[in-house]
Amino acid sequence: MELRDRVALITGATGGLGAVIADMLADVGTHVAITHLGHRDEGVEVCRHIEAKGRKSFLVHLDQTDPASCDATVEAAVQALGRLDILINNAAWNPALPIPDLQSLTPEIWDRSLNTNLRGPFLVTRAAAPHLKRQDQGRVVNIAGTVGLIPRGSLALAVSKAGLIHLTRCLAVALAPSIAVNCVVPGRLEGTRFVGVTPAAAMKDRSLLKRTPTLEDVARQVLLFCQSDSITGQAHVIDAGTVFH
Ligand SMILES: NC(=O)c1ccc[n+]([C@@H]2O[C@H](COP(=O)([O-])OP(=O)(O)OC[C@H]3O[C@@H](n4cnc5c(N)ncnc54)[C@H](OP(=O)(O)O)[C@@H]3O)[C@@H](O)[C@H]2O)c1
C-alpha cells in the first residue's frame, strides 16, 4: 500500500515509540492523528513536528479504558482528517511491579493493565473498523512486547501483551480481506519513559546481536506492515535476538 496521503491514527503518541512512528509516517507523506491521556503538551509538540513536514495532524484525548472515549476518539479523528486508513495501537500502561510480587498486584491494577493494554486496542479497532473498511485497503498494527512471549517484566503487563499478540491473529481473521492486522513485538527500548530494572549493558549482553533495539528499528517494521499487501496475522519480534537466547 502506498502511504502518501493516507491517514493514520496512533494511540498514545505523546513521546517514546508513538512519536517516532508519527514522525516516520509523516516523512512518507501520511497525515497523522495522535492521542494523549495526561501529556497534552507533549502531544502538541509531536503535532508540530508532523506539520513541519507538510502533513496534517490532529491531537485528541483518549482514555482507552473507557469504551465511549474509544468511539469518540476515532470519530473525532475521521471528522478532522476526512478518512482513516491506518490504526496503530501503541498506547499502553506498565504497572512496573516485579513478577514475583503477587500481593502488590491488586484487582484494580490488574483491571487497569488489562483494560488499557488488551481491551483498549480491541475497542479502538472495533470503532475504527468501519472507517478502515471504507478505504480500498486498511491496516492495523498493534504494539505488543517480548514480555508477552516470555514471563518477564510485570505480570499483568506480560499477560496483557500475550493477549494482544493473539488478539492480532483473531482480528486478522475477523477483518479479512479488507484490513491487514499485524503486531510488532519489541524488546526493551532505551530512551523511553519506562526503563526496566535490568541495566542496558546487561540487556545488550543477553542479546545475540549485543545491542538493544532502537525506536527507529521498531517504527520501520510498523511502516513495513503498513506498506505490505501480503502480510496479516503476524507477530514480528524486534529484540536483537534476546527472546530465544
Ligand atoms: N518502552 C519499552 O521498553 C517497550 C518495550 C516493549 C514494548 N513497548 C510497547 O511500546 C509501546 C510504546 O511504549 P513507550 O515506552 O513509547 O510508551 P510511553 O512513552 O509510556 O507512552 C504510553 C502512551 O500511552 C498513553 N496511555 C497510557 N494509558 C492510556 C489510556 N488509558 N488510554 C489512552 N492512552 C493511554 C500515554 O498517554 P499520556 O502520555 O498522555 O499519559 C502515552 O502516550 C507500548 O505499547 C509499550 O507497551 C515498550
The ligand as an SDF file (V2000), in Angstrom:
LIG
                    3D

 48 52  0  0  0  0  0  0  0  0999 V2000
    9.4500    1.1680   26.4200 N   0  0  0  0  0  0  0  0  0  0  0  0
    9.8070   -0.1020   26.2160 C   0  0  0  0  0  0  0  0  0  0  0  0
   10.8900   -0.5580   26.6160 O   0  0  0  0  0  0  0  0  0  0  0  0
    8.8480   -1.0200   25.4840 C   0  0  0  0  0  0  0  0  0  0  0  0
    9.2530   -2.3490   25.2380 C   0  0  0  0  0  0  0  0  0  0  0  0
    8.3830   -3.1970   24.5610 C   0  0  0  0  0  0  0  0  0  0  0  0
    7.1400   -2.7340   24.1580 C   0  0  0  0  0  0  0  0  0  0  0  0
    6.7820   -1.4520   24.4140 N   0  0  0  0  0  0  0  0  0  0  0  0
    5.4480   -1.0030   23.9820 C   0  0  0  0  0  0  0  0  0  0  0  0
    5.6130    0.0390   23.0420 O   0  0  0  0  0  0  0  0  0  0  0  0
    4.5260    0.9580   23.1570 C   0  0  0  0  0  0  0  0  0  0  0  0
    5.0660    2.3590   23.3960 C   0  0  0  0  0  0  0  0  0  0  0  0
    5.8910    2.3230   24.5280 O   0  0  0  0  0  0  0  0  0  0  0  0
    6.5510    3.6710   25.1060 P   0  0  0  0  0  0  0  0  0  0  0  0
    7.5350    3.2400   26.1300 O   0  0  0  0  0  0  0  0  0  0  0  0
    6.9630    4.5470   23.9790 O   0  0  0  0  0  0  0  0  0  0  0  0
    5.2550    4.2720   25.8300 O   0  0  0  0  0  0  0  0  0  0  0  0
    5.0620    5.6050   26.7090 P   0  0  0  0  0  0  0  0  0  0  0  0
    6.0530    6.6580   26.3410 O   0  0  0  0  0  0  0  0  0  0  0  0
    4.9460    5.1720   28.1550 O   0  0  0  0  0  0  0  0  0  0  0  0
    3.6550    6.0570   26.1920 O   0  0  0  0  0  0  0  0  0  0  0  0
    2.4980    5.3950   26.5330 C   0  0  0  0  0  0  0  0  0  0  0  0
    1.3790    6.1620   25.8600 C   0  0  0  0  0  0  0  0  0  0  0  0
    0.1460    5.5590   26.2310 O   0  0  0  0  0  0  0  0  0  0  0  0
   -0.7410    6.5810   26.6630 C   0  0  0  0  0  0  0  0  0  0  0  0
   -1.6930    5.9890   27.5910 N   0  0  0  0  0  0  0  0  0  0  0  0
   -1.4630    5.4290   28.8190 C   0  0  0  0  0  0  0  0  0  0  0  0
   -2.6290    4.9950   29.3530 N   0  0  0  0  0  0  0  0  0  0  0  0
   -3.5990    5.2700   28.4420 C   0  0  0  0  0  0  0  0  0  0  0  0
   -5.0020    5.0790   28.4140 C   0  0  0  0  0  0  0  0  0  0  0  0
   -5.6810    4.5250   29.4350 N   0  0  0  0  0  0  0  0  0  0  0  0
   -5.6980    5.4940   27.3090 N   0  0  0  0  0  0  0  0  0  0  0  0
   -5.0440    6.0510   26.2630 C   0  0  0  0  0  0  0  0  0  0  0  0
   -3.7180    6.2850   26.2380 N   0  0  0  0  0  0  0  0  0  0  0  0
   -3.0040    5.8930   27.3360 C   0  0  0  0  0  0  0  0  0  0  0  0
    0.1380    7.6520   27.2820 C   0  0  0  0  0  0  0  0  0  0  0  0
   -0.5410    8.9130   27.2320 O   0  0  0  0  0  0  0  0  0  0  0  0
   -0.0250   10.2040   28.0910 P   0  0  0  0  0  0  0  0  0  0  0  0
    1.4670   10.2870   27.8650 O   0  0  0  0  0  0  0  0  0  0  0  0
   -0.7650   11.3620   27.5180 O   0  0  0  0  0  0  0  0  0  0  0  0
   -0.3670    9.9210   29.5100 O   0  0  0  0  0  0  0  0  0  0  0  0
    1.3250    7.6230   26.3210 C   0  0  0  0  0  0  0  0  0  0  0  0
    1.0620    8.4310   25.1860 O   0  0  0  0  0  0  0  0  0  0  0  0
    3.6520    0.4260   24.2970 C   0  0  0  0  0  0  0  0  0  0  0  0
    2.6260   -0.3720   23.7830 O   0  0  0  0  0  0  0  0  0  0  0  0
    4.6250   -0.4150   25.0960 C   0  0  0  0  0  0  0  0  0  0  0  0
    3.9870   -1.4200   25.8690 O   0  0  0  0  0  0  0  0  0  0  0  0
    7.6050   -0.5870   25.0660 C   0  0  0  0  0  0  0  0  0  0  0  0
  1  2  1  0
  2  3  2  0
  2  4  1  0
  4  5  1  0
  4 48  2  0
  5  6  2  0
  6  7  1  0
  7  8  2  0
  8  9  1  0
  8 48  1  0
  9 10  1  0
  9 46  1  0
 10 11  1  0
 11 12  1  0
 11 44  1  0
 12 13  1  0
 13 14  1  0
 14 15  2  0
 14 16  1  0
 14 17  1  0
 17 18  1  0
 18 19  2  0
 18 20  1  0
 18 21  1  0
 21 22  1  0
 22 23  1  0
 23 24  1  0
 23 42  1  0
 24 25  1  0
 25 26  1  0
 25 36  1  0
 26 27  1  0
 26 35  1  0
 27 28  2  0
 28 29  1  0
 29 30  1  0
 29 35  2  0
 30 31  1  0
 30 32  2  0
 32 33  1  0
 33 34  2  0
 34 35  1  0
 36 37  1  0
 36 42  1  0
 37 38  1  0
 38 39  2  0
 38 40  1  0
 38 41  1  0
 42 43  1  0
 44 45  1  0
 44 46  1  0
 46 47  1  0
M  CHG  2   8   1  16  -1
M  END
$$$$
